[in-house]
Amino acid sequence: MTIIRQYIAPSIAILVFFVALVAVSARIFLPADMAAPAPIEEPIPQKQAVSLNPIFLGLNYSSLPVEIR
């Protein structure tokens, strides 16, 4: 058990640190348009979201008309 605590656990922590360091540093070598943050999609308008999901209406599935089910 001491071998795991003294050698394996710290090695895993250091390995995870270096993997994260490489992943973050890789952005330097990306083209300029790929290094930018990802675009945010427009949210679904509330009226459309309500019409898609009966949970937003506060209705049970059984109370909906047969055509919608």
C-alpha positions as CSV (number, residue, x, y, z in Angstrom):
1,M,0.0,0.0,0.0
2,T,2.9,2.4,0.7
3,I,4.2,1.8,-2.8
4,I,0.9,3.1,-4.3
5,R,0.9,6.1,-1.9
6,Q,4.6,7.0,-2.5
7,Y,5.2,6.2,-6.1
8,I,2.1,5.5,-8.2
9,A,-0.3,8.2,-7.0
10,P,2.2,11.1,-7.3
11,S,3.2,9.8,-10.7
12,I,-0.4,9.8,-11.9
13,A,-0.9,13.3,-10.6
14,I,2.2,14.5,-12.4
15,L,1.2,12.7,-15.6
16,V,-2.3,14.4,-15.5
17,F,-0.6,17.7,-15.0
18,F,1.6,17.3,-18.0
19,V,-1.2,16.1,-20.2
20,A,-3.3,19.2,-19.3
21,L,-0.2,21.4,-19.9
22,V,0.3,19.9,-23.4
23,A,-3.4,20.3,-24.2
24,V,-3.5,23.9,-23.2
25,S,-0.2,24.7,-24.9
26,A,-1.3,23.1,-28.1
27,R,-3.5,26.2,-28.8
28,I,-0.3,28.1,-29.7
29,F,0.2,26.0,-32.8
30,L,-3.4,26.1,-34.0
31,P,-4.3,28.5,-36.9
32,A,-5.7,31.8,-35.7
33,D,-9.3,31.0,-36.6
34,M,-9.2,27.7,-34.6
35,A,-7.6,29.2,-31.5
36,A,-10.6,31.5,-30.9
37,P,-13.3,30.4,-28.4
38,A,-16.1,28.3,-29.8
39,P,-19.2,30.3,-31.0
40,I,-22.2,30.2,-28.8
41,E,-25.4,29.0,-30.5
42,E,-28.5,31.2,-30.3
43,P,-30.9,29.9,-27.6
44,I,-34.2,28.4,-28.7
45,P,-37.0,31.1,-28.4
46,Q,-39.2,30.4,-25.5
47,K,-42.4,30.1,-27.6
48,Q,-40.8,27.4,-29.7
49,A,-39.4,25.6,-26.6
50,V,-42.9,25.6,-25.0
51,S,-44.5,24.1,-28.1
52,L,-41.9,21.4,-28.3
53,N,-41.9,20.1,-24.8
54,P,-45.1,19.6,-22.7
55,I,-43.1,19.8,-19.5
56,F,-42.7,23.6,-20.0
57,L,-46.5,23.9,-20.2
58,G,-46.9,22.1,-16.8
59,L,-49.1,19.5,-18.4
60,N,-49.1,15.8,-18.0
61,Y,-48.6,13.6,-21.1
62,S,-52.1,12.1,-20.7
63,S,-53.8,15.5,-20.7
64,L,-52.5,16.4,-24.2
65,P,-54.7,16.0,-27.2
66,V,-54.3,12.8,-29.2
67,E,-52.9,14.6,-32.2
68,I,-49.9,15.9,-30.2
69,R,-49.1,12.6,-28.6
